[in-house]
């Protein structure tokens, strides 16, 4: 498995969560994580990346869990759903929004994903985890190179992410600094 060494080293930071990996068979290129330790990788991503690049992606997703990013997004989603219920129950302009429009609002918040700073933090977490596990960090940089080729065609997936070329450069700068 891609992550056995990584998960062994992840024990210190996952706050008791059991990491649960699954691969979805789809041509889509994506990966995501939830607060409960659920990590999902799409086979389309695995098909276009080397094993080392997939390890970098897994480390990134683990970073979102370890740093509480996923928990914060779930809390936001729950708060938004509560607000939706409150708004739809009141009178006035807001209550005139259709359930579909309110649903779109909730879905938009949920799909807002992570901020650019959270994405950068997860990138650095992945780098540090890979390094700690003795796994090459080069795959993390090259995974961003590959994602950069997709960013024009999969715009919605990458809207909240820093540009992949910048992410690759940041990782390469860390690799170079570690060699000094």
C-alpha positions in Angstrom: 0.0 0.0 0.0 1.2 3.5 -0.8 0.8 4.8 2.7 1.8 2.1 5.2 5.0 3.9 6.2 3.3 7.2 6.2 0.4 6.0 8.4 2.9 4.5 10.9 4.5 8.0 11.3 1.1 9.7 11.2 0.0 8.2 14.5 1.5 11.2 16.5 -0.6 13.8 14.7 -4.0 12.2 13.8 -5.5 12.7 17.2 -6.9 9.2 17.5 -8.6 9.1 14.1 -8.4 5.9 12.2 -7.4 6.6 8.6 -9.7 4.9 6.2 -8.5 4.9 2.6 -10.6 4.1 -0.5 -10.1 4.4 -4.2 -13.0 5.5 -6.4 -12.9 4.0 -9.9 -13.4 7.1 -12.0 -11.5 9.0 -14.7 -11.8 12.1 -12.5 -8.5 13.4 -11.0 -9.1 14.2 -7.4 -8.5 13.3 -3.8 -10.1 14.5 -0.6 -10.3 13.9 3.2 -12.8 14.3 5.9 -12.4 15.0 9.6 -13.2 11.3 10.6 -10.0 10.1 8.8 -11.7 9.2 5.6 -9.3 9.7 2.7 -10.5 9.1 -0.9 -8.4 9.0 -4.0 -9.8 8.8 -7.5 -8.3 6.2 -9.8 -7.9 8.9 -12.5 -5.4 10.6 -10.3 -3.6 7.4 -9.6 -3.5 6.6 -13.3 -1.7 9.9 -14.1 0.8 9.9 -11.2 3.6 7.7 -10.1 3.4 5.9 -6.7 5.7 8.6 -5.2 3.4 11.4 -6.4 0.4 9.6 -5.0 2.2 9.4 -1.7 2.7 13.2 -1.8 -1.1 13.6 -2.4 -1.9 11.2 0.5 0.4 13.2 2.8 -1.4 16.4 1.7 -4.8 14.9 2.5 -3.5 13.6 5.9 -2.3 17.2 6.5 -5.9 18.5 6.2 -7.0 16.0 8.8 -4.1 16.5 11.2 -4.4 20.3 11.1 -8.1 20.3 11.7 -9.0 21.8 8.3 -11.6 19.2 7.6 -13.2 19.5 11.0 -13.5 23.3 10.5 -15.2 22.8 7.1 -17.7 20.3 8.7 -18.5 22.8 11.4 -19.1 25.5 8.7 -21.3 23.2 6.8 -23.4 22.4 9.8 -23.7 26.0 10.7 -24.7 26.9 7.2 -27.4 24.2 7.2 -28.7 25.5 10.5 -28.8 29.0 9.0 -30.6 27.7 5.9 -33.3 26.2 8.1 -33.6 29.4 10.1 -33.8 31.6 7.0 -36.4 29.3 5.3 -38.6 29.4 8.4 -38.7 33.2 8.6 -40.7 35.7 6.6 -39.2 38.5 4.5 -37.0 38.6 1.4 -34.7 35.8 2.5 -37.6 33.4 3.0 -38.7 34.1 -0.6 -35.6 32.3 -1.8 -36.5 28.9 -3.2 -35.3 25.8 -1.4 -33.2 25.2 -4.5 -31.5 28.6 -4.2 -30.8 27.9 -0.5 -29.5 24.5 -1.3 -27.2 26.1 -3.8 -25.9 28.4 -1.1 -25.2 25.6 1.2 -23.6 23.5 -1.5 -21.4 26.5 -2.4 -20.1 26.9 1.1 -19.4 23.2 1.4 -17.7 23.1 -1.9 -15.6 26.2 -1.1 -13.0 23.6 0.1 -9.9 24.9 1.8 -8.3 28.3 1.8 -5.1 28.8 -0.1 -3.2 29.1 3.2 -4.7 25.8 4.4 -3.7 24.2 1.1 -0.2 25.5 1.6 -0.1 24.2 5.2 -1.2 20.8 4.0 1.5 20.8 1.3 4.2 21.5 4.0 2.7 18.8 6.2 3.0 16.3 3.4 6.6 17.4 2.7 7.5 17.0 6.4 5.7 13.6 6.7 7.4 12.2 3.5 10.8 13.4 4.8 10.1 11.9 8.2 9.2 8.5 6.6 12.3 8.5 4.4 10.1 8.8 1.3 11.3 11.0 -1.6 9.7 14.5 -1.5 10.3 15.0 -5.2 7.0 13.2 -6.1 5.2 15.9 -4.2 6.7 18.6 -6.4 6.1 16.6 -9.6 2.5 15.9 -8.6 1.9 19.7 -8.7 3.5 19.9 -12.1 1.0 17.3 -13.4 -1.9 19.1 -11.7 -0.8 22.3 -13.3 -1.5 20.8 -16.7 -5.1 20.1 -15.6 -5.9 23.4 -13.9 -7.3 25.0 -17.0 -9.7 22.1 -17.7 -10.7 21.4 -14.1 -11.0 24.9 -12.9 -13.5 24.4 -10.1 -11.3 21.8 -8.4 -8.4 24.2 -8.3 -10.1 27.6 -7.5 -9.3 27.5 -3.8 -5.8 26.1 -4.3 -2.6 28.2 -4.9 -1.4 27.8 -8.5 0.1 24.3 -8.9 3.2 25.8 -10.5 3.8 27.9 -7.4 3.2 24.9 -5.1 5.8 22.8 -7.1 8.3 25.7 -6.9 7.8 26.0 -3.1 8.4 22.3 -2.6 11.5 22.4 -4.8 12.8 25.3 -2.7 12.4 23.2 0.4 14.2 20.3 -1.2 17.1 22.6 -2.2 17.2 24.1 1.3 17.4 20.7 2.8 20.4 19.8 0.7 22.4 22.7 2.0 
